[in-house]
Structure formats: structure tokens, C-alpha cells
Amino acid sequence: MGLLQLLKSQFLCLLIMSYVFLVSGLVVNLLQLCTLPLWLVSKQLARRVNIRLGYCISSQLVAALEWWSGTECTLYTDPKSYVLYGKENAIVVLNHSFEIDFLCGWTFCDRFGVLGSSKVLAKKELAYVPVIGWMWYFLEIVFCKRKWEEDKTTVTQSLQKLHDYPEKFWFLLFCEGTRFTSKKHQISMQVAESKGLPKLKHHLLPRTKGFWVTVQNLRGTAAAVYDSTLNFRNNEAPTLLGVLSGKKYHADLYVRRIPLESIPEDEAECSAWLHKLYQEKDGFQDHYSQTGRFPGPVISPPRRPWSLINWIFWCCVTLYPLGLLLNQLISSGSVFTIVSAVAVCSAVSVGIRWMIGQTEIGRSSNYGTKETPLNNN
């Protein structure tokens, strides 16, 4: 481990990064709250403002991945499709196998200029998570309770609202519904056998109803589905804590563009189409395991500096007053104020560790661990 890597892994660095993210995030949340009256005057202007405010938060995590940890993100894709990325609305289908797969998806969005406007189908509980969840509320993220009878109406209404969205957006969709674990995979394959569906080696059975509703409601708004398959070199098991500790990973992402009009409108046919897609995704993962790469040429877009510039800006804004406060506390020599400062730092540390914990595979939801819900595909 080099000296720089050693410094990045120190608790003090993690504490400072946590402080900057939480304080800046809460400031942005407050600014988003102040845009509520603007929605009554101009919905489109309010949306544009919130896109930029949202970028202030999400791009900090992208900066941590690309600039702090130095993680390399290599893109495999067709050159003809590459020129369309960022210039059209799209549904991005991602596999859900790693703790930072959402972050790699955000990095993909950022490199094509759609991070601030990117959408996701997220579980309702995330709406109550400070900073990220509150940011998503103002970005019109689609939340679901994972109860299909209730979700169908809610998701449909949320997607319909995106028809007049003022900027290009990508809708990120984890069709497996939950993160891959060996236990969930075993149960998923039991269901596949009972339904006569082909078994998958590297994925869970996709949740077809959510995909069909998304495609149907974004027809005429989204131009294509970007089938995206992620893996990491040398069997790396990346974690968000590892990223924040400055650990470098090597991500490979294979993306292929599928025109939306080529996807069947009938629900049963769309379901069969999605199952076939995941069989193909399984084949791409087999190819990667055997060759260490995905098929097709490498056309990786360069890192954009804006996430780094935004991160530096918020570091300056939040750390300068903190420095003045700490200097005053130390100068005062008051035991009470020093203990209070330590308590605040500890609270920040606990808060950020809780947020990181929500991304860990060991803390993933129980969705899919019982056979009955899986039968609702």
C-alpha cells in the first residue's frame, strides 16, 4: 500500500468526507425545499433548478469513485450507439450484483451529461433517507412499496409525469428487484424450474411486471433500452466503504442499445422478451469469466471535470467555517465545547456509516428470499 493510499484510508479522511457530504447535502435539501413555491409558477423551471441541485449531491459520490479512489470504468459498446448516448431518453437495465453497481450506473450517466436528471425505480423506504432520499423526492424519482396491487397505479402515474420532462433523462432499472446473493439465487432458480423457465447462472429472475409497465408508459418518451451488464476485473468485490477509503477498482460495463419499438407491447410477449434478455446477459457474463472482457469494442468516454469541481467547491464552503469553529473551540479551552465537538463528529461518523450500510450486500432487503413473492412475476 502506497503512502497516498494509506492516507486515504485513514479514519480522519473518511470523517471529513462524511462531514462535507452530509452538510452540503442538507444545505441542498434545504434549497430544494425553497423551490416548492417555484413549482406553482413554473414547473419546468423548478425541474431544471432541481436537476442542478440534485447534481450537487450525486456527483460527489461519482467524484469519490472516479477522482478519489481512481476507479477505472471501461465501456464496451457499439460505436453507432455511442453517438446517441446522452442525446435521447432511455431505460437503462442494470444487473444488481455489487454494492456499488448503482454508483457505476451514476458514473455512466455523468459521463454522458444526464446524472442530474437520471431516474430510478426505488423502494419507498429510501424516500426517508436524509440527503439522497430527500433529493430524490424533488427529482420525481419513482418510489414503490413492492406490493404490485398498490405499485401499478403509483408507478404508472409517476412515469406519466415524465412525458414533458424538460431535459434528457435515463431511467435506471434493476429488474432483478433486489441485489444478487447465493441464497436468493437458489430460491430464484427453484422458481425458474417450477415455471419451466431457463435457469440463470449470474442473475436472479427478472421482475417482468415492473419492466413492462415502465416500457409501456415511456413509449414515445424514451427512445431505447440500454441493456447494461457490469463486472469487475480479478474477481474484485467492491464496496462503497472501500471507495471512500481510496481503494481502486476496475469496472467493465457492456452496453447495447435496443430500440424501444422492437420490444413487444403485449405483456406476456414482453415478459418472454425480458427473460430472453437475461439469458443473453448470462452469456455475456460467461464470456467475461472466460476472456476477462466483454464482447465488442472499447469506447470509453473521458471523465468529466464537473463532479470534481463541484466536490472541491463544497469542501471549501463547508470546511472553512468548520476550521474557524474548531480554532475557536481550541482557543477557548472549554471542556464542554470540546466534548460537544467530539460528540458532533461522532454523530456524523455514525450517520454516514449507517448510510453506507444501506448499500452493503449483507444488509440488502429480504425481497426475493421467499418463494411466494417470486411467483408474482
C-alpha positions in Angstrom: 0.0 0.0 0.0 1.5 3.4 -1.1 1.7 6.4 1.2 -1.2 8.2 -0.6 -3.4 5.1 -0.3 -2.5 4.8 3.4 -3.5 8.5 4.0 -6.8 8.0 2.1 -7.7 5.0 4.2 -7.4 6.9 7.5 -10.5 7.5 9.6 -9.9 11.3 9.6 -10.3 11.4 5.8 -13.5 9.4 5.9 -14.8 11.7 8.7 -14.0 14.8 6.7 -15.6 13.4 3.5 -18.7 12.4 5.5 -19.0 15.8 7.0 -18.8 17.5 3.6 -21.3 15.2 2.1 -23.8 15.4 4.9 -23.6 19.2 5.5 -23.6 20.0 1.8 -26.4 17.5 1.2 -28.6 19.0 3.9 -27.9 22.5 2.5 -29.0 21.3 -1.0 -32.1 19.7 0.5 -33.0 23.0 2.1 -32.5 24.8 -1.2 -34.7 22.2 -2.8 -37.4 22.8 -0.2 -37.2 26.5 -1.1 -38.1 25.6 -4.7 -41.6 24.5 -3.7 -43.2 27.9 -4.4 -41.5 27.9 -7.8 -43.4 24.7 -8.8 -46.6 26.8 -8.7 -45.1 29.5 -11.0 -43.2 27.3 -13.5 -43.0 23.5 -13.2 -40.3 23.3 -15.9 -38.1 25.9 -14.3 -38.4 24.2 -10.9 -37.4 20.9 -12.5 -34.3 22.4 -14.2 -33.3 24.0 -10.9 -33.7 20.7 -9.0 -31.7 18.8 -11.7 -28.7 21.1 -10.9 -29.3 20.9 -7.2 -29.5 17.1 -7.4 -26.3 17.0 -9.3 -24.5 18.8 -6.4 -25.2 15.7 -4.3 -25.0 12.7 -6.6 -21.8 14.0 -8.3 -20.0 14.0 -5.0 -20.2 10.2 -4.9 -19.2 10.0 -8.6 -16.2 12.2 -7.8 -15.3 9.8 -4.9 -15.3 6.9 -7.3 -13.5 8.5 -10.2 -11.2 11.0 -8.6 -10.7 9.9 -5.0 -10.4 6.1 -5.4 -9.3 6.4 -9.0 -11.6 3.5 -10.1 -11.3 2.8 -13.8 -14.6 2.5 -15.7 -14.3 0.9 -19.1 -17.2 0.9 -21.5 -17.8 -1.7 -24.2 -20.4 -0.7 -26.7 -21.3 -0.3 -30.4 -19.8 2.9 -32.0 -23.2 3.6 -33.7 -25.0 3.5 -30.4 -22.3 5.5 -28.6 -23.1 8.7 -30.5 -26.7 8.6 -29.3 -25.9 8.3 -25.6 -26.9 11.4 -23.7 -28.9 12.7 -26.6 -32.1 10.7 -26.0 -34.3 9.5 -23.2 -33.6 5.8 -22.4 -34.4 3.0 -20.0 -31.2 1.5 -18.6 -31.4 -2.1 -17.4 -28.6 -2.9 -15.0 -27.6 -6.1 -13.2 -27.7 -5.9 -9.4 -24.7 -7.9 -8.1 -22.4 -5.4 -6.5 -22.5 -3.0 -3.6 -21.6 -0.1 -5.9 -23.4 -1.0 -9.1 -25.7 2.0 -8.6 -22.6 4.2 -8.4 -21.2 2.8 -11.6 -24.6 3.5 -13.2 -24.3 7.1 -12.0 -20.8 7.4 -13.4 -22.1 6.2 -16.7 -24.9 8.9 -16.5 -22.4 11.6 -15.6 -20.0 10.9 -18.5 -22.9 11.5 -20.9 -24.3 14.5 -19.0 -27.6 13.1 -17.6 -26.7 12.5 -14.0 -28.7 15.3 -12.6 -31.8 14.2 -14.5 -31.4 10.4 -14.1 -34.3 8.5 -12.6 -34.6 5.2 -10.8 -37.3 2.8 -9.5 -36.6 2.8 -5.8 -38.1 1.2 -2.7 -40.3 3.5 -0.7 -38.2 3.3 2.4 -35.4 5.2 0.6 -37.5 8.3 0.4 -37.0 8.9 4.1 -33.2 8.6 4.0 -31.7 12.1 4.5 -29.8 13.8 1.7 -30.2 11.1 -1.1 -33.8 10.1 -0.4 -34.9 13.7 0.1 -33.1 14.8 -3.1 -34.9 12.0 -5.0 -38.2 13.3 -3.8 -37.6 16.6 -5.6 -36.2 14.9 -8.7 -39.5 13.0 -9.1 -38.0 9.6 -8.5 -40.4 6.7 -8.9 -40.9 5.0 -5.5 -42.6 1.7 -4.9 -43.7 -0.5 -2.0 -43.1 -3.8 -3.7 -46.8 -4.6 -3.5 -47.9 -4.9 -7.1 -51.6 -4.0 -6.5 -50.6 -0.7 -5.0 -47.4 -0.1 -7.1 -49.0 -0.4 -10.5 -51.1 2.7 -10.2 -48.3 4.7 -8.4 -45.6 3.8 -10.8 -47.9 4.4 -13.8 -48.8 7.9 -12.6 -45.1 8.8 -11.8 -43.9 7.6 -15.2 -46.7 9.6 -17.0 -45.4 12.8 -15.4 -42.1 12.3 -17.2 -43.6 12.8 -20.6 -43.0 16.5 -20.6 -39.6 16.4 -18.7 -37.5 19.4 -19.8 -34.2 17.6 -20.2 -32.9 14.3 -21.4 -33.1 11.6 -18.7 -32.2 8.0 -18.2 -34.4 5.7 -16.1 -32.2 3.2 -14.3 -34.0 -0.1 -13.6 -32.8 -3.1 -11.6 -35.2 -5.7 -13.0 -34.0 -8.4 -10.5 -35.7 -6.3 -7.8 -33.0 -7.0 -5.2 -29.3 -7.5 -5.0 -27.9 -10.9 -6.0 -26.9 -13.3 -3.2 -26.4 -17.0 -3.3 -29.5 -17.7 -1.1 -31.7 -15.5 -3.3 -30.3 -17.1 -6.4 -31.0 -20.6 -5.2 -34.7 -19.7 -4.5 -35.0 -17.8 -7.8 -33.8 -20.9 -9.7 -36.2 -23.1 -7.9 -39.0 -20.8 -9.1 -37.5 -20.9 -12.6 -37.6 -24.7 -12.6 -41.2 -24.7 -11.3 -42.3 -22.3 -14.1 -40.3 -24.0 -16.8 -38.0 -21.0 -17.3 -34.4 -21.3 -18.3 -32.1 -21.2 -15.2 -29.6 -18.3 -14.9 -26.1 -18.6 -13.6 -25.2 -15.0 -12.8 -28.6 -13.3 -12.3 -31.9 -13.6 -10.5 -35.1 -14.0 -12.4 -36.1 -10.5 -13.7 -39.3 -8.9 -12.4 -41.3 -8.6 -15.6 -44.3 -6.6 -14.5 -42.3 -3.5 -13.4 -40.4 -3.6 -16.7 -43.5 -3.9 -18.8 -45.2 -1.0 -17.0 -42.1 1.1 -17.4 -41.8 0.4 -21.1 -45.5 0.9 -21.8 -45.6 4.2 -20.0 -42.4 5.6 -21.6 -43.2 4.7 -25.1 -43.0 7.8 -27.2 -40.8 9.4 -24.5 -37.8 7.1 -24.3 -36.2 6.0 -27.5 -34.4 2.9 -26.4 -33.4 0.4 -23.7 -29.7 0.3 -22.8 -29.0 -3.2 -21.7 -26.1 -2.8 -19.3 -24.0 -5.6 -17.8 -21.4 -4.8 -15.2 -18.5 -6.8 -13.8 -15.2 -6.2 -12.1 -11.7 -7.4 -13.0 -9.8 -10.0 -11.0 -13.0 -11.1 -9.1 -13.0 -7.8 -7.2 -15.7 -7.3 -4.6 -16.1 -3.5 -4.5 -17.7 -1.7 -1.6 -18.7 1.9 -1.0 -16.6 1.9 2.1 -13.7 0.8 0.0 -14.3 3.6 -2.5 -14.4 6.2 0.3 -11.2 4.7 1.7 -9.5 5.3 -1.6 -9.3 1.7 -2.8 -9.1 1.5 -6.6 -11.3 -0.9 -8.6 -11.6 -1.8 -12.3 -15.1 -1.8 -13.6 -16.1 -3.1 -17.0 -19.6 -2.2 -18.4 -21.1 -3.7 -21.5 -23.9 -1.6 -23.0 -26.0 -2.4 -26.1 -28.8 -0.2 -27.4 -32.2 -1.8 -28.2 -34.8 0.5 -29.9 -37.9 0.6 -27.7 -40.2 -0.1 -30.7 -38.6 -3.6 -31.0 -39.9 -4.6 -27.6 -43.4 -6.3 -27.7 -46.3 -4.3 -26.3 -48.2 -7.4 -25.2 -47.4 -8.1 -21.5 -46.9 -11.9 -22.0 -44.6 -11.3 -25.0 -42.7 -8.5 -23.2 -42.2 -10.9 -20.3 -40.8 -13.6 -22.6 -38.6 -10.9 -24.2 -37.1 -9.9 -20.9 -36.4 -13.4 -19.8 -34.5 -13.9 -23.1 -32.6 -10.7 -22.5 -31.4 -12.1 -19.1 -30.3 -15.3 -20.7 -28.2 -13.2 -23.1 -26.9 -11.2 -20.1 -25.9 -14.5 -18.5 -24.0 -15.4 -21.7 -22.1 -12.0 -21.6 -21.0 -12.8 -18.0 -19.8 -16.3 -19.1 -17.8 -14.6 -21.9 -16.3 -12.2 -19.3 -15.4 -15.1 -17.0 -13.6 -16.9 -19.8 -11.9 -14.0 -21.5 -11.7 -11.2 -18.9 -13.6 -8.8 -21.2 -17.0 -8.3 -22.7 -17.6 -8.6 -26.5 -17.3 -5.6 -28.7 -15.0 -2.6 -28.9 -13.9 -0.4 -26.1 -15.2 3.2 -26.5 -14.9 4.8 -23.0 -15.8 8.4 -22.7 -13.4 10.5 -20.7 -14.1 11.6 -17.1 -15.8 15.0 -16.9 -14.3 17.5 -14.5 -17.6 18.9 -13.2 -18.0 16.3 -10.5 -14.5 17.1 -9.1 -15.1 20.9 -9.4 -18.4 20.5 -7.5 -16.8 18.4 -4.8 -13.9 21.0 -4.3 -16.5 23.8 -4.1 -18.5 22.1 -1.3 -15.3 21.2 0.5 -14.3 24.9 0.6 -17.8 26.0 1.6 -18.2 23.5 4.4 -14.7 23.1 5.7 -13.7 26.8 6.1 -16.4 27.6 8.7 -15.6 24.3 10.4 -11.9 25.3 10.6 -12.9 28.6 12.2 -15.1 26.9 14.7 -12.5 24.4 15.7 -9.9 27.1 16.1 -12.3 29.0 18.4 -13.1 25.9 20.4 -9.4 25.1 20.9 -8.6 28.7 21.8 -11.5 28.8 24.4 -10.1 25.8 26.2 -13.7 24.9 27.3 -14.1 21.3 28.2 -17.8 21.4 27.4 -17.3 22.9 23.9 -14.6 20.4 23.1 -16.7 17.4 24.2 -19.6 18.8 22.2 -17.4 19.0 19.1 -16.3 15.4 19.6 -20.0 14.4 20.0 -20.9 16.1 16.8 -18.1 14.4 14.9 -19.1 11.0 16.3 -22.7 11.6 15.3 -21.6 12.4 11.7 -19.5 9.3 11.7 -22.4 7.1 12.9 -24.7 8.7 10.4 -22.5 8.2 7.4 -21.7 4.6 8.5 -25.5 3.9 8.6 -25.9 5.3 5.1 -23.0 3.2 3.8 -24.6 0.2 5.5 -27.7 0.5 3.3 -25.5 -0.4 0.3 -23.9 -3.5 1.8 -24.9 -6.8 0.4 -25.2 -8.2 3.9 -27.8 -5.5 4.6 -29.8 -5.9 1.4 -33.5 -6.4 1.6 -35.3 -9.7 2.1 -37.2 -9.2 -1.1 -36.9 -12.4 -3.1 -35.9 -14.7 -0.2 -39.3 -16.3 -0.1 -40.8 -18.3 -2.9 -44.3 -16.7 -2.8 -43.3 -13.1 -3.9 -41.2 -14.5 -6.7 -44.2 -16.2 -8.1 -45.7 -12.8 -8.7 -43.5 -12.1 -11.8 
